[in-house]
Amino acid sequence: MKRRDLLRSFGAAVTTSALVSPSTAAELKGFPAQTAMSPDHLPKPAIKGGSFQVFTQDNDRRTLAAVFDRLLPSDTFGPSATEAGCLEFLDDQLAGHYGEGRALYLEGPVKPENEEAIMGSPQFTQTPRQRYEAGLKALETYAQATDGIAFHALSADRIDEILTGLEESRIELPDGVHGKSFFELMLQNAREGYLADPIYGGNRDMAGWKMIGFPGARYDYRPYVDRRGENLNLVPVSLIPND
């Protein structure tokens, strides 16, 4: 799958009628204070300039960076996943409610042997944070066992081969880590980091939005609803308020 198609398959609801030239893209300068929400309802920005909270081990960061930059490599259309801040985005998310699995049911099934058949996919009692801790170490163990070197030191072709094997369930990871599901989790989070509002730490300089022609978090699109097929030259707007 091509890079643009990979992103568009995640944001299928995004229309292409509001294409924008990267040279004209800029963040919103100021915002109407009277429309501000109460603090408990405002989006929580990612911690800026701080150290990693979850990916504290250098090798874990290198492993994840190697994966993310093969899923979304740098090319003429835009930066790689790590260049766009996807690691910082995910670290911030894993340090919060998402990483703790606040929205997930994590109790064990009554009959584990029937769970996957009933639900159509494997079910997990681990939190997303725990799945990353186990999954990244399992990837490293697999690379050391099969290739004799660290995962992040593998060639791009070899990393692609391993990721494809995980996606197609031809490669299983050690220590009980479900390879296909872990691949799907990383792919989902890489996409989210590349396309989420920059306030959450990823999509740096709105690179993902510029790539697919998404004009961002605008207050009102009603003036443009009937103007289909036009290049509206709308400037991408982030939730980040700049005075």
Residue, then its C-alpha position, 0 to 999 in steps of 0.5 A: m500500500k502506498r504511503r498516501d493510500l495508507l493514510r487515506s484509508f484511515g481518514a476515509a471521511v476526509t474530503t479532497s475538495a479542500l486541497v491546500s498548498p503546503s507553502t500556504a499552510a499555517e496554524l491559527k493565530g489567536f482564537p475567539a476567547q468568548t468561545a473557549m470551553s471550561p478547562d475540564h473540557l479542553p483538550k489536554p496538550a501533549i507535554k512539550g520539551g519533556s523527556f519520554q514518560v513511557f518509552t524510557q528505554d533507549n532500545d525500545r524507542r529505537t525499535l518503535a522508531a524503526v517500525f514507525d518509519r517503515l510504516l510511514p517513511s519520509d518521501t517527497f510528500g512529507p516527513s517520516a512518522t518519527e519526524a512528524g512526532c509520532l513517538e512523542f504522540l504515542d508516549d503521551q497517550l500511553a502515559g494517560h488514560y489510553g495507556e491505562g486502558r480506561a475505556l477498555y474492558l480488561e476482565g478475563p473472559v468466562k471461557p477463554e477458549n471461545e473468546e476469539a471465535i465469538m469476538g472474531s479477533p484476539q481479546f486482551t486483558q493487558t492495557p495498551r501500555q503493557r502491550y507495548e512493553a511486552g511487544l517491543k521486547a518481543l520484537e527485539t528478542y525475535a530479531q536477536a534470535t533470527d538475525g543476531i542483531a538489534f531490531h533497529a539495526l536491521s535493513a529496511d528490507r528486512i524490517d519490511e519482511i518481518l512486519t509483513g510476516l506479522e501482518e499476515s500471521r506468518i511470524e509469531l513473536p515470543d513470550g506469548v505476544h500475538g504478532k498480528s495484533f501487535f502489528e495492527l496496534m502499531l499501525q493504528n497508533a502511527r496513523e493516529g499520530y500522523l493525522a491527529d491535531p498537533i496539540y497532541g504531540g504528533n502531526r508536527d507542523m500539520a504535515g499529515w494534514k498538508m499531505i492529504g489536503f485536510p484543512g484542520a479543526r475549523y469552526d465552521y465549514r458551512p460556507y463550503v458545503d456546496r462548493r464541491g470539486e473546487n480547490l478552496n486553498l483553505v489554510p490548515v488550522s490546529l486546536i493550538p491557540n497562538d496569540 
